[in-house]
Amino acid sequence: MRDDTNGLPWTLVNQFASMAHFDFTKVKELFAAHPALLNTRASWDESAIEAAAHMGLVPMAEWLADRGFAIATCTGALLGQEGIVKQSLAADPLSIYERGAHDIAILAYTSFGKEQAAIAELLLKAGANVHARCLGVTPLHLAASKGYTDVGALLTEHGADVNFPVKQRDGMVTPLATAIRARQPKMEALFRQHGAQAAAYGETR
């Protein structure tokens, strides 16, 4: 039996982690009323700060970190905590393969919230997989959707394929198609400079 509920009922612990996916106000209220929620994990093995991180909710993740919630490497990547990422890589080089909540690759966390180009460069130089999947797409697709050109440039420099297709509901979609659909002209220009095909899978205008 797990003993990480700090004496609180599972229903409360699970509610706290659930709210951390979307309701910052409720998270603050629950934590103020129950400080023992610190570092508790839901029955699906996810902490509140990890929930906020994989949703890209940077202000919430920062708030929880400031209150003492443990920062895993993936969350550190989202928050731009170079020290934490470097420490993890030094302690275990295989940290570049770490995956966060919902099996999300660590490299993806550099584009989930704020653009974290320095962290992306750190991970890529350590050998992170540029095509590691994140909710069905690659880190380059994710950067394309946000218009994060610095991360996009780093990914392409480290071998990310600008014509790499992933399957989505409406067919196969490339990073270029993602940039076009998200109306990110700078990303579109970057991809074309790196050989993105004019009529690549899923490209629409």
C-alpha positions, -999 to +999 in steps of 0.1 A: +000+000+000+013+035-009+021+058+020+024+091+001-009+106+009+004+123+041-027+110+059-051+126+035-079+107+018-072+095-017-102+115-030-086+147-019-052+138-033-067+128-066-088+160-068-057+181-062-038+165-090-068+167-113-073+204-107-037+210-114-045+202-151-066+233-155-077+252-124-050+273-108-075+290-084-087+257-070-052+244-066-044+274-045-075+269-024-069+232-018-033+237-009-041+266+015-066+244+032-045+212+032-007+220+032-001+182+037-009+179-001+028+188-007+043+162-029+014+138-027+008+117-058-026+108-073-036+071-076-025+073-113+010+082-100+011+119-109+019+149-087+002+183-090+033+199-104+038+172-129+002+177-140+007+214-145+040+208-163+026+184-189-002+209-196+023+237-201+009+257-172+041+275-164+027+299-138+011+271-118+041+249-120+063+278-108+039+285-080+040+249-068+078+248-071+081+279-050+061+261-023+084+231-022+070+206-046+097+183-060+109+192-094+115+162-117+139+166-147+110+171-171+094+198-150+128+214-147+130+215-185+096+232-187+106+258-161+140+265-176+158+252-146+192+245-162+208+236-129+183+208-123+187+194-158+225+196-157+225+179-124+203+151-136+224+145-167+256+145-147+241+120-122+227+098-150+233+105-187+203+083-195+182+112-182+179+124-218+155+095-223+133+105-193+096+107-200+071+127-180+034+123-173+015+105-201+048+092-215+059+127-228+095+129-240+117+153-220+127+173-251+090+182-257+089+201-224+111+227-240+082+238-261+051+229-239+051+262-221+076+290-226+103+284-252+133+269-235+160+270-261+189+267-237+174+236-222+167+221-256+203+227-267+216+211-235+195+180-240+203+178-277+240+180-271+236+152-246+220+131-273+183+135-268+162+119-296+149+147-319+121+124-331+109+112-296+071+112-296+050+134-275+013+128-276+017+115-311+039+142-325+076+150-326+092+179-307+096+197-341+058+195-347+053+209-312+077+238-317+061+245-351+027+248-335+039+274-310+061+293-334+092+286-313+119+293-340+149+291-317+140+256-306+129+247-341+163+258-355+181+237-328+161+206-336+168+209-373+205+215-367+205+183-347+189+162-374+152+167-370+134+159-403+113+188-415+094+164-437+087+138-410+050+129-411+029+119-381-006+105-382-034+128-370-072+127-374-071+143-408-042+124-422-004+125-422+010+159-411+045+173-414+061+201-393+057+224-423+019+216-424+017+222-387+034+256-390+011+266-418-021+255-400-009+273-369-002+305-389+035+306-380+052+321-410+086+323-394+085+286-387+073+280-423+102+299-437+127+281-414+114+247-426+115+257-463+151+268-458+159+233-445+142+215-475+106+212-464+087+200-494+061+224-510+035+197-512+045+176-481+020+153-464-010+172-450+001+207-462-029+230-467-034+267-472 
